[in-house]
Amino acid sequence: MDPRYTGEILKHLEKQSELLKEAKISMSEELHQLKVEEEMLMRKFYEIMSAHGKVKKSEDPSKVSDDGEIGNSTAIVTTTSNEECR
């Protein structure tokens, strides 16, 4: 590496580092918004499925997460008799 360009390279790397930090913050905010939107859509989907009688009632209510931090699930998955979880 030529020592004449060390200062320029350092400035370039610092600028790139700053841009990457800004991109990370932006993507983190976007991811959070998408997670919130997914949660709302899944709750609405569950309401619709419940209204049409497509959701089986769970005997153990502690398995369903309602932001009570009991489980880590954020999605509700329903299956029919032909679709078995493997």
Backbone bond lengths (Angstrom), bond angles and torsions (degrees), N, CA, C in turn:
res aa  C-N    CA-C-N  psi(-1)  N-CA   C-N-CA  omega(-1)  CA-C   N-CA-C  phi
1 M - - - 1.455 - - 1.529 108.15 -
2 D 1.288 114.94 132.27 1.464 121.08 -178.48 1.529 109.06 -77.94
3 P 1.342 118.35 123.33 1.462 120.76 -177.91 1.527 113.75 -63.72
4 R 1.324 118.06 -17.48 1.468 119.96 179.58 1.529 111.55 -67.03
5 Y 1.321 116.27 -26.59 1.462 119.99 -174.96 1.527 113.30 -103.89
6 T 1.318 117.46 5.70 1.460 120.52 -177.05 1.522 111.92 -60.63
7 G 1.321 117.65 -42.94 1.464 121.28 179.41 1.514 112.08 -62.51
8 E 1.329 116.27 -43.61 1.465 120.18 179.42 1.521 111.17 -65.46
9 I 1.323 115.59 -40.28 1.468 119.75 179.20 1.525 110.08 -64.46
10 L 1.328 116.96 -42.16 1.459 121.10 178.77 1.528 110.74 -60.95
11 K 1.333 117.41 -45.76 1.468 121.01 178.22 1.526 110.78 -60.48
12 H 1.330 115.51 -43.02 1.460 120.28 179.99 1.534 110.67 -62.45
13 L 1.324 116.62 -44.83 1.464 120.59 -179.47 1.527 111.60 -66.58
14 E 1.329 117.39 -37.26 1.464 120.40 177.16 1.523 110.65 -64.93
15 K 1.338 116.59 -41.21 1.463 120.87 177.95 1.529 110.24 -64.00
16 Q 1.337 116.64 -43.99 1.463 120.61 178.38 1.530 110.78 -62.16
17 S 1.320 116.55 -40.11 1.462 121.09 178.75 1.527 110.56 -61.89
18 E 1.322 116.52 -44.22 1.469 121.06 178.86 1.529 110.92 -63.12
19 L 1.326 116.73 -43.80 1.465 120.30 178.73 1.526 111.36 -62.75
20 L 1.324 116.75 -39.73 1.465 120.32 178.55 1.527 111.53 -66.49
21 K 1.328 117.16 -38.26 1.466 120.50 177.17 1.525 110.50 -63.28
22 E 1.340 117.00 -43.26 1.460 121.10 178.30 1.526 111.00 -63.74
23 A 1.329 116.72 -40.65 1.465 120.72 178.58 1.523 110.72 -64.57
24 K 1.323 116.57 -39.43 1.471 120.46 178.91 1.523 110.60 -63.24
25 I 1.322 116.77 -44.74 1.463 120.93 179.10 1.523 110.07 -62.10
26 S 1.318 116.59 -45.67 1.459 121.47 -179.87 1.528 111.42 -61.39
27 M 1.328 116.47 -44.86 1.466 119.80 -179.51 1.525 111.41 -68.54
28 S 1.324 117.59 -34.16 1.464 120.89 177.38 1.526 110.61 -65.08
29 E 1.333 116.51 -41.80 1.461 120.49 177.67 1.523 110.84 -64.33
30 E 1.323 117.04 -43.09 1.461 121.49 179.16 1.525 110.42 -63.77
31 L 1.321 117.35 -41.98 1.461 121.34 178.61 1.522 110.58 -61.85
32 H 1.317 116.84 -42.46 1.465 120.36 178.42 1.529 110.75 -61.39
33 Q 1.332 116.68 -45.08 1.464 120.31 178.82 1.524 111.15 -61.36
34 L 1.330 117.19 -40.42 1.459 120.68 179.13 1.526 111.52 -67.05
35 K 1.320 117.59 -36.89 1.462 120.55 177.67 1.524 110.89 -65.51
36 V 1.321 116.58 -41.34 1.464 120.69 177.87 1.525 109.78 -63.80
37 E 1.328 116.62 -44.00 1.461 120.73 178.58 1.529 110.83 -62.90
38 E 1.332 117.12 -41.64 1.466 120.54 178.04 1.523 110.45 -61.17
39 E 1.318 117.08 -43.77 1.464 121.64 179.37 1.524 110.56 -59.22
40 M 1.331 116.73 -45.87 1.466 120.27 179.72 1.523 110.96 -63.60
41 L 1.335 117.16 -43.31 1.463 120.66 179.94 1.524 111.64 -65.27
42 M 1.323 117.37 -39.64 1.462 120.03 179.40 1.524 111.04 -67.63
43 R 1.320 117.25 -37.91 1.470 119.45 176.39 1.527 110.73 -64.77
44 K 1.331 116.99 -41.98 1.463 120.73 178.01 1.529 110.23 -64.82
45 F 1.331 116.96 -42.66 1.459 121.63 177.60 1.526 110.08 -59.73
46 Y 1.325 117.01 -42.73 1.460 121.15 178.81 1.525 110.59 -62.91
47 E 1.339 117.12 -41.55 1.465 120.60 177.71 1.526 110.89 -60.24
48 I 1.331 116.26 -44.43 1.466 120.81 -179.72 1.520 110.27 -64.80
49 M 1.330 116.49 -45.49 1.464 119.93 179.83 1.528 110.65 -63.81
50 S 1.317 117.35 -38.30 1.464 120.69 178.20 1.522 110.73 -65.30
51 A 1.329 116.33 -41.12 1.463 120.46 -179.63 1.524 111.43 -63.09
52 H 1.328 117.28 -31.49 1.462 121.36 179.69 1.520 112.43 -92.91
53 G 1.323 116.70 4.49 1.461 120.75 177.57 1.510 114.43 71.41
54 K 1.303 118.00 26.35 1.468 121.75 -177.27 1.527 112.91 -94.57
55 V 1.321 117.74 -5.20 1.457 120.76 -176.64 1.521 108.65 -105.73
56 K 1.338 115.86 128.48 1.457 120.38 177.00 1.517 108.31 -77.00
57 K 1.316 116.22 139.65 1.456 120.63 178.09 1.520 109.42 -75.07
58 S 1.305 116.61 133.39 1.459 122.42 179.93 1.521 109.05 -86.32
59 E 1.337 116.40 136.53 1.457 120.14 177.83 1.524 111.24 -77.52
60 D 1.326 116.61 -25.79 1.457 121.45 -178.50 1.527 108.97 -111.67
61 P 1.341 117.93 96.92 1.468 119.81 -176.52 1.521 113.60 -65.87
62 S 1.332 118.59 -14.31 1.464 119.65 -179.84 1.517 112.17 -73.06
63 K 1.342 118.08 -11.89 1.457 121.09 179.79 1.523 112.23 -81.05
64 V 1.306 117.77 -17.12 1.461 121.74 -178.88 1.519 108.56 -96.59
65 S 1.319 115.49 124.39 1.456 120.42 -178.14 1.527 110.43 -84.38
66 D 1.318 115.94 128.39 1.461 121.18 174.15 1.519 108.72 -125.67
67 D 1.324 114.92 41.74 1.461 123.36 -176.63 1.522 111.78 67.65
68 G 1.315 117.11 18.04 1.446 121.61 175.18 1.514 111.61 -86.65
69 E 1.333 116.91 5.93 1.458 123.87 177.43 1.522 112.91 60.81
70 I 1.335 118.23 26.00 1.460 119.73 175.89 1.515 109.75 -76.56
71 G 1.319 116.66 -43.57 1.456 121.21 179.87 1.510 110.12 -123.58
72 N 1.320 116.40 177.80 1.456 120.99 179.81 1.514 112.44 -105.70
73 S 1.321 118.10 3.71 1.459 119.93 -175.00 1.518 110.94 -75.39
74 T 1.341 114.85 143.59 1.458 120.07 175.50 1.512 110.86 -123.02
75 A 1.330 116.88 2.65 1.452 120.37 -178.23 1.518 109.44 -130.92
76 I 1.321 115.18 150.54 1.453 121.89 176.96 1.520 107.33 -109.05
77 V 1.308 116.39 127.17 1.456 121.19 -178.70 1.514 108.12 -117.18
78 T 1.323 116.33 129.13 1.459 120.61 176.42 1.509 108.82 -114.70
79 T 1.332 116.31 147.70 1.458 120.96 178.30 1.516 109.03 -130.51
80 T 1.316 115.93 156.28 1.458 120.79 172.70 1.513 107.77 -100.14
81 S 1.325 117.51 178.62 1.461 120.21 -177.98 1.524 111.84 -64.68
82 N 1.324 118.59 -22.79 1.458 121.50 179.32 1.517 112.52 -83.71
83 E 1.317 116.85 -18.93 1.458 120.87 -178.32 1.522 108.76 -106.22
84 E 1.295 116.62 102.85 1.453 121.39 179.08 1.523 108.95 -100.71
85 C 1.299 116.17 142.66 1.462 120.02 174.31 1.515 107.88 -76.07
86 R 1.278 117.41 131.39 1.467 121.05 -179.02 1.496 110.05 -107.79
